[in-house]
Amino acid sequence: METAVLENKTTTDNKTTTRTGKPKWLRVKLPTGKKYRNLRKLVDKYDLHTICTSGSCPNMGECWGEGTATFMILGNVCTRSCGFCGVKTGRPEDIEWDEPEKVARSIKIMGVKHAVVTSVDRDDLKDMGSIIWAETVNAIRRMNPQTTLETLIPDFQGNTRNIDRIIEVSPEVVSHNMETVKRLTREVRIQAKYDRSLEVLRYLKAQGIRRTKSGIMLGLGEKEEEVIQTLKDLRSVDVDVVTIGQYLQPSKQHLPVQEFITPEQFKKYEEIGKELGFRHVESSALVRSSYKAHKHLE
């Protein structure tokens, strides 16, 4: 689903150069291995909406090999039209009330040790999907009591009643992505608000969630000082884990890549994040929200 921009700028400490196509550090091998193939067959058989597959995640083989998988609930059509996201935008279909059991059963069949659950935004629903969210977590716990959970939630428009439903079922990790720096939020996320997302993360921690997490993408035109400020903002609301990765354009209709961030710059952000006090910082071009998710429990 991701397509390369034919010509992009790569920034180093002292200069900006022009590259054609993706740089070498973004080239990855297709996932292979018996365990991956077996899991892929199960995903296809049960028609699961996984971000691993629908998002063409470059880390799919690695994560599945370690017993981690990411599931998307509430359908595969989003009510929001973020400029970076490859998920379809439009009028979602009706809720499938048996979806929680379906996801839980699939986790059991796949033998997933650590499950990440995410969803499209469902602003069309009065509860914004939070009831299905809570029922999904409960169903997974009933059927897979040894499986740990991360919930990568939408902002629920900042509605604390809906957020409380997530808090009440107490996932081991609750994540909500900032996605980009404050200046670019309106262009990149459109219907979202930077300060509202920060408040969601603050509220989660204040209400007793043990491990909170967020993620940002780079290469959309942000400046180094803006990235650092975003990291500081996340620490100001006691976020424990942050993921930092390279934005890649899903299609020609999406926002273009402004630059490919070098491995050295990603390393610099990792070091800054650790200095700021994050428990875990995943920072490299191919990092996605659920990358090494099982390690974020530590």
LINUR-V636678 format. One record per pair of residues at least 12 apart in sequence whose ideal C-beta (glycine too) atoms are under 8 Angstrom apart, sorted by sequence separation. I is the first residue (numbers start at 1). J is the second residue. D is the distance in whole Angstrom. If there is no record, write none. Layout:
I&J&D  I&J&D
This chain:
7&19&7  52&64&7  76&88&6  77&89&7  78&90&8  79&91&8  137&149&6  182&194&4  269&281&8  270&282&8  280&292&8  7&20&6  10&23&6  40&53&8  57&70&8  77&90&5  79&92&6  153&166&6  179&192&8  201&214&6  270&283&4  6&20&6  77&91&7  78&92&7  103&117&7  119&133&7  137&151&7  216&230&6  246&260&7  269&283&5  270&284&8  6&21&7  77&92&4  151&166&6  246&261&6  280&295&7  77&93&7  117&133&8  178&194&7  267&283&7  280&296&5  4&21&5  52&69&6  75&92&5  197&214&8  227&244&8  266&283&5  267&284&8  279&296&8  4&22&5  52&70&5  54&72&7  74&92&7  75&93&6  133&151&7  266&284&5  280&298&8  50&69&6  51&70&4  117&136&6  178&197&5  266&285&6  279&298&8  50&70&6  51&71&8  117&137&7  133&153&7  151&171&4  177&197&8  178&198&7  214&234&5  50&71&6  51&72&5  74&95&7  75&96&8  150&171&6  153&174&7  155&176&7  176&197&6  263&284&7  49&71&7  50&72&6  54&76&7  149&171&4  150&172&7  151&173&7  153&175&7  154&176&7  244&266&7  263&285&7  48&71&6  49&72&4  117&140&8  149&172&6  150&173&4  151&174&5  152&175&4  153&176&5  36&60&7  49&73&7  148&172&5  149&173&7  150&174&7  151&175&7  152&176&7  176&200&5  261&285&7  36&61&5  39&64&5  74&99&8  115&140&6  129&154&8  150&175&6  152&177&7  176&201&6  212&237&8  214&239&5  244&269&5  260&285&7  49&75&7  73&99&6  128&154&7  130&156&6  212&238&7  213&239&7  216&242&7  218&244&6  244&270&7  49&76&5  73&100&8  212&239&5  213&240&6  214&241&8  215&242&7  216&243&8  217&244&8  218&245&7  219&246&5  220&247&5  33&61&6  36&64&5  92&120&7  128&156&5  141&169&8  176&204&7  212&240&6  213&241&4  214&242&6  215&243&4  216&244&6  217&245&6  218&246&6  219&247&4  31&60&5  32&61&6  35&64&6  36&65&6  115&144&8  128&157&7  137&166&8  211&240&5  212&241&7  213&242&7  214&243&8  215&244&7  217&246&7  218&247&6  219&248&8  244&273&8  28&58&5  31&61&3  35&65&6  39&69&7  56&86&8  73&103&6  92&122&6  95&125&7  174&204&5  211&241&7  213&243&7  215&245&7  217&247&4  30&61&8  31&62&8  55&86&6  128&159&7  130&161&8  134&165&4  138&169&6  242&273&6  33&65&6  54&86&8  71&103&5  92&124&6  100&132&7  104&136&7  112&144&7  115&147&6  117&149&7  122&154&8  130&162&4  133&165&6  134&166&7  137&169&4  188&220&6  205&237&6  31&64&7  54&87&7  87&120&6  91&124&7  99&132&6  103&136&6  107&140&6  113&146&8  114&147&7  115&148&8  116&149&8  117&150&7  118&151&8  121&154&5  130&163&8  133&166&6  201&234&7  205&238&5  95&129&8  113&147&6  114&148&5  115&149&6  116&150&5  117&151&5  118&152&4  119&153&7  120&154&8  123&157&7  128&162&5  131&165&7  134&168&7  137&171&6  205&239&7  71&106&7  97&132&8  100&135&4  104&139&4  108&143&5  112&147&6  113&148&7  114&149&8  115&150&7  116&151&8  117&152&7  118&153&8  119&154&6  127&162&6  130&165&4  134&169&5  174&209&5  181&216&7  198&233&6  202&237&4  220&255&6  71&107&7  100&136&4  103&139&7  104&140&5  107&143&7  108&144&5  114&150&7  116&152&6  130&166&7  176&212&8  178&214&5  179&215&7  180&216&6  184&220&6  198&234&8  201&237&5  202&238&7  242&278&5  95&132&6  99&136&7  103&140&7  107&144&5  155&192&6  163&200&6  167&204&7  174&211&7  175&212&7  176&213&8  177&214&6  178&215&7  179&216&6  180&217&6  184&221&6  220&257&8  221&258&4  241&278&6  244&281&7  245&282&8  69&107&8  100&138&7  101&139&5  104&142&7  105&143&7  127&165&8  155&193&8  158&196&5  166&204&8  171&209&8  172&210&7  173&211&5  174&212&6  175&213&4  176&214&6  177&215&4  178&216&5  179&217&6  184&222&6  198&236&8  199&237&8  201&239&6  219&257&5  220&258&6  221&259&8  231&269&7  240&278&7  241&279&6  242&280&8  244&282&7  245&283&8  100&139&4  104&143&4  157&196&8  170&209&8  172&211&6  173&212&7  174&213&7  175&214&6  177&216&7  183&222&7  198&237&6  219&258&6  239&278&7  240&279&5  241&280&4  242&281&6  243&282&5  244&283&4  245&284&7  246&285&4  100&140&8  104&144&6  107&147&6  163&203&6  167&207&5  173&213&6  175&215&7  180&220&6  219&259&5  240&280&7  241&281&8  242&282&8  243&283&8  244&284&8  245&285&7  246&286&7  69&110&6  79&120&7  80&121&5  155&196&6  158&199&6  163&204&7  167&208&7  181&222&5  219&260&6  224&265&8  228&269&8  231&272&6  235&276&5  241&282&8  242&283&8  245&286&7  246&287&8  78&120&4  79&121&5  101&143&8  155&197&6  158&200&6  167&209&6  180&222&7  181&223&8  219&261&6  227&269&6  231&273&6  235&277&6  245&287&4  69&112&5  77&120&6  78&121&5  79&122&6  80&123&7  160&203&6  164&207&7  183&226&6  218&261&5  235&278&7  244&287&6  245&288&6  67&111&7  68&112&7  71&115&6  73&117&6  76&120&7  79&123&4  156&200&7  182&226&7  228&272&6  232&276&6  234&278&8  243&287&5  67&112&6  68&113&7  70&115&8  71&116&7  72&117&8  73&118&8  74&119&4  75&120&6  79&124&5  155&200&5  181&226&4  231&276&6  243&288&7  67&113&4  68&114&5  69&115&6  70&116&4  71&117&5  72&118&5  73&119&5  74&120&6  181&227&6  243&289&6  245&291&8  66&113&8  67&114&6  68&115&8  69&116&7  70&117&7  71&118&7  72&119&6  75&122&8  153&200&8  182&229&7  231&278&8  68&116&7  70&118&6  72&120&7  74&122&5  181&229&7  182&230&7  218&266&8  243&291&6  181&230&5  180&230&8  182&233&8  178&230&6  1&54&7  1&55&7  2&56&6  1&56&5  48&103&8  74&129&5  178&233&8  241&296&5  46&102&7  73&129&8  178&234&7  240&296&8  48&106&6  74&132&6  73&132&6  74&133&8  46&106&5  73&133&7  46&109&8  73&136&6  150&213&7  42&106&7  51&116&8  175&241&8  42&109&6  43&110&8  51&118&6  188&255&7  42&110&5  123&191&8  173&241&7  187&255&7  211&279&8  121&191&8  39&110&6  215&288&8  215&289&5  70&152&8  213&296&6  2&86&7  1&86&5  211&296&7  211&297&7  84&179&7  84&180&8  82&179&8  83&187&6  84&188&6  83&188&5  84&189&8  82&188&7  83&189&8  82&189&5  83&190&6  82&190&6  80&189&8  81&190&6  82&191&8  80&190&7  81&191&7  82&192&7  80&191&5  80&192&7  177&289&6  175&289&7  173&293&7  173&296&6  173&297&7  172&297&6  84&217&7  84&220&7  152&289&6  152&290&7  150&290&7  150&293&5  148&294&7  150&296&7  148&297&6  84&247&6  86&250&3  85&250&7  86&251&7  84&250&8  86&254&7  85&254&8  84&254&6  83&254&6  84&255&6  118&289&8  83&255&4  116&289&8  116&290&4  116&293&5  114&293&6  114&294&4  113&294&7  114&297&7  70&289&8  26&246&7  70&290&5  26&248&8  68&290&7  70&293&8  68&293&5  68&294&5  59&286&6  63&290&7  67&294&7  58&286&5  59&287&8  63&291&7  66&294&6  59&288&6  63&292&8  58&288&8  63&293&7  57&288&5  59&291&5  55&288&7  57&290&8  26&260&7  23&260&5  25&262&8  22&260&7  25&263&5  51&289&8  51&290&7  19&260&7  16&259&8  4&248&8  5&249&6  3&248&8  4&249&8  2&248&4  3&249&6  2&249&7  3&250&7  2&250&6  3&251&6  11&259&5  1&250&5  3&252&7  8&257&5  9&258&7  10&259&6  1&251&7  8&258&7  9&259&5  10&260&5  11&261&7  12&262&6  5&256&6  8&259&6  9&260&8  10&261&8  11&262&7  13&264&8  5&257&5  8&260&6  10&262&6  12&264&7  12&265&8  11&265&7  28&286&6  26&285&5  25&285&5  26&286&7
